[in-house]
């Protein structure tokens, strides 16, 4: 799922969720995007900052779980 922010020509702000970038592009091309407050179809996608993780990523499990199936002996095992 992809989340975009929008604003209409009357300066109402709103958010929409899309299954994919292609889903957004299809709806935008078809004029299916509308402001939920006033119904205007003159909408613009707002500028968005990417969601960037901060800090260091967690290390991979020492048992090798990240590389293949679990052995079943740790908390990462399904069960």
Secondary structure as GFF3:
##gff-version 3
##sequence-region A 1 79
A	DSSP	beta_strand	2	8	.	.	.	ID=ss1
A	DSSP	beta_strand	13	18	.	.	.	ID=ss2
A	DSSP	alpha_helix	21	29	.	.	.	ID=ss3
A	DSSP	beta_strand	43	45	.	.	.	ID=ss4
A	DSSP	three_ten_helix	65	67	.	.	.	ID=ss5
###
